Amino acid sequence: MKTKLFPVAPRGFTRVELVVVIAVALILAALLGSALNNAKHKADRIQCTNNLKQMGLNFRIFATDHADHFPMQQMTNQSGAPAYLSSGDAYRYFLSMSNELGNPLILRCPADRTRTTAKNWATFRNENLSYFVSLDAQETEPQMMLSGDSNLTTNGVPVKPGLLLLTTHMNLGWSAERHNGNVNNVVLGDGSVLQSSSARLREQNRNLAITNRLLIP
């Protein structure tokens, strides 16, 4: 007499096995999310660097066409001071280079979550500008900061919009607002771009014996 064989029902996960599977899935998801986040930060920093490289080139093109003067020296009031020093309208110096820059897209850092990109030059304002501008930068001082990420700090406190007078003893740094606060970008008077940590930023400022006023948008 033949014995009937009944299919054995597949065994389900035990509670312990289910917990292990879920834990492994969560760990993998966290690792993937971290990797994607790091890749996004890196891509933003690279794009920001490219923005500043293009900006530095156009500053120099402007100077070549205007007796070796950057817009800050070209645009002055009757006393010879930068025209928009009191108003804090940093954007106007970049607006004066609209022909060289082409469009305002490069004036917003992709890691800047507090500003929006201007649709055109007619609507371009400080709210669309991610970068500070030096009022004292000049071609004869190639290692002087010309522009860069505006998320600066002094003594760990984020700087406010307006004028920032740099002194050699100032404890400069970067906030965590962009690029994780680790390495931010600065364009120098010779048009080159420096990826700078807070420590390197302070060292660069200490080694510069010339007054440098930054206008923060």
C-alpha positions in Angstrom: 0.0 0.0 0.0 1.4 3.3 -1.0 1.7 6.1 1.5 0.4 9.4 0.4 2.9 12.2 0.5 1.7 15.6 1.6 3.7 18.7 0.7 5.4 20.2 3.7 4.3 23.8 4.2 7.2 26.2 4.0 8.3 27.4 7.4 7.9 31.2 8.0 10.3 33.5 9.7 10.6 33.2 13.4 10.3 36.5 15.3 14.1 36.6 15.9 14.8 36.0 12.2 12.3 38.7 11.2 13.9 41.2 13.6 17.4 40.4 12.2 16.2 40.8 8.6 14.6 44.2 9.4 17.7 45.4 11.3 20.0 44.4 8.4 17.6 46.2 5.9 17.7 49.4 8.1 21.5 49.3 8.3 21.8 49.0 4.6 19.3 51.8 4.0 21.3 54.0 6.4 24.6 53.3 4.7 23.1 54.0 1.3 21.5 57.2 2.5 24.8 58.3 4.0 26.6 57.5 0.8 24.1 59.4 -1.3 24.2 62.4 1.1 28.0 62.5 0.9 27.9 62.3 -2.9 25.4 65.2 -2.9 27.6 67.3 -0.7 30.6 66.6 -2.9 28.7 67.4 -6.1 27.5 70.7 -4.5 31.1 71.7 -3.5 32.4 70.9 -7.0 29.7 73.0 -8.6 30.4 75.8 -6.1 34.1 75.6 -7.1 33.2 75.9 -10.7 30.9 78.9 -10.0 33.8 80.7 -8.3 36.3 79.8 -11.0 34.0 81.3 -13.6 33.4 84.3 -11.4 37.1 84.9 -10.8 37.7 84.8 -14.5 35.0 87.3 -15.2 36.3 89.6 -12.4 39.6 89.7 -14.3 38.0 90.2 -17.6 36.1 93.2 -16.1 39.4 94.6 -14.7 41.1 94.2 -18.1 38.4 96.4 -19.7 38.4 98.9 -16.8 42.0 100.1 -16.3 42.8 97.1 -14.0 39.9 98.0 -11.6 37.5 95.5 -10.2 33.9 96.7 -10.0 34.4 97.7 -6.3 37.1 100.3 -7.3 35.3 101.2 -10.5 32.0 102.0 -8.8 32.6 104.7 -6.2 30.9 107.7 -4.7 32.1 111.3 -4.7 34.6 110.6 -1.9 36.0 107.6 -3.7 34.5 105.0 -1.4 32.8 101.9 -2.8 29.4 103.1 -4.0 27.2 100.6 -2.1 29.2 100.3 1.1 26.5 101.9 3.3 23.5 100.2 1.7 25.1 96.7 1.8 23.9 96.0 -1.8 26.7 93.5 -2.6 24.7 92.3 -5.5 25.2 95.5 -7.4 28.9 94.8 -7.9 28.1 91.5 -9.6 25.2 93.1 -11.5 27.8 95.4 -13.1 29.5 92.3 -14.5 26.3 90.9 -16.1 27.8 91.1 -19.6 30.8 89.0 -18.5 28.8 86.6 -16.3 26.1 85.9 -18.8 23.4 84.9 -16.3 22.9 85.0 -12.5 22.8 81.2 -12.2 26.4 80.9 -11.0 25.9 83.4 -8.2 24.0 81.0 -6.0 25.9 78.1 -4.4 23.9 74.8 -4.9 24.5 74.1 -1.2 22.9 77.3 -0.1 19.4 76.4 1.1 18.5 80.0 2.2 18.6 81.7 -1.2 16.9 81.2 -4.5 18.3 81.5 -8.0 17.3 84.7 -9.8 15.5 84.1 -13.1 17.2 87.1 -14.8 19.3 90.1 -14.0 16.3 92.3 -13.6 15.2 90.4 -10.5 18.7 89.8 -9.1 19.2 90.9 -5.5 21.2 90.0 -2.4 18.6 87.3 -1.8 19.9 85.5 -4.9 23.6 85.9 -4.0 25.5 83.3 -2.1 29.0 84.9 -2.1 30.6 87.8 -0.3 32.7 90.4 -2.2 35.8 92.1 -1.0 35.8 95.9 -1.3 39.6 96.1 -1.2 40.7 93.2 -3.4 42.9 94.2 -6.3 44.9 92.6 -9.0 48.2 93.6 -7.4 47.4 91.4 -4.4 46.8 88.0 -6.0 46.4 86.1 -2.6 43.8 88.5 -1.3 40.3 87.1 -0.9 38.1 88.5 -3.7 34.9 86.5 -3.1 33.7 83.3 -1.7 31.0 81.4 0.3 29.3 83.9 2.6 28.6 81.5 5.4 31.4 82.9 7.5 31.7 83.0 11.3 33.6 85.0 13.8 34.3 83.3 17.1 31.8 80.7 16.1 29.0 83.1 15.5 27.6 83.5 11.9 28.3 86.9 10.4 25.3 89.1 9.6 24.7 90.7 6.2 26.6 93.9 5.8 30.2 95.0 6.2 32.8 92.7 7.8 36.1 94.3 8.5 38.8 91.7 8.6 41.6 92.0 11.2 44.6 89.7 11.5 43.6 88.5 15.0 40.0 87.7 14.0 38.8 84.1 14.6 37.3 83.4 11.2 35.6 80.2 10.3 32.8 78.5 8.4 29.3 77.7 9.6 27.8 74.2 8.9 25.2 75.9 6.7 27.0 74.7 3.5 29.4 71.9 2.5 29.0 70.5 6.1 31.0 73.5 7.3 34.2 71.5 6.6 35.8 73.0 3.5 34.3 76.0 1.8 35.4 77.9 -1.3 37.2 81.2 -1.8 38.3 82.9 -5.0 41.5 85.0 -4.8 42.6 88.1 -6.5 44.4 86.2 -9.2 41.2 84.4 -10.1 42.2 81.1 -8.6 39.9 79.1 -6.3 41.0 77.9 -2.9 39.1 75.1 -1.0 39.6 76.3 2.5 39.0 74.8 6.0 38.4 77.2 8.9 42.0 76.8 10.1 43.4 77.6 6.7 41.0 80.6 6.4 42.3 82.0 9.7 45.9 81.4 8.6 45.4 83.2 5.3 43.8 86.1 7.0 46.7 86.4 9.6 49.2 86.5 6.8 47.6 89.3 5.0 48.8 92.7 6.2 46.3 94.7 4.1 42.9 95.9 5.2 40.2 93.8 3.7 36.5 94.7 4.0 34.0 92.0 3.0 30.5 92.9 2.0 28.2 90.0 3.1 24.9 89.7 1.1 
